[in-house]
């Protein structure tokens, strides 16, 4: 029960007009050899697990980035040099 992430495109080439799940079902119905059917299911399970793990890694990286941003931003800003406003002299005006 590994949910597939919703993403544009697939890792593996898929026949035009079908998604990966439909292609797996079609391959299972057209394949006669039971061992080959198990290999198709094993490949699909491995793909599903890799896709799920990749999506989890992306989510954790995003969350870690947000946490580090809130922790590091004040520290980094406190170590940056102060911004000095330059005082420019005005030319003398004739009275």
JOQUI-V425628 format. One record per helix or strand of 2 or more residues. SS is the DSSP state (H for helix, E for strand). FROM is the first residue (numbers start at 1). LEN is the number of residues. Records with the same first field share a line. If there is no record, write none. Layout:
BEGIN
SS: FROM-LEN + FROM-LEN
END
This chain:
BEGIN
H: 20-11 + 34-46
END
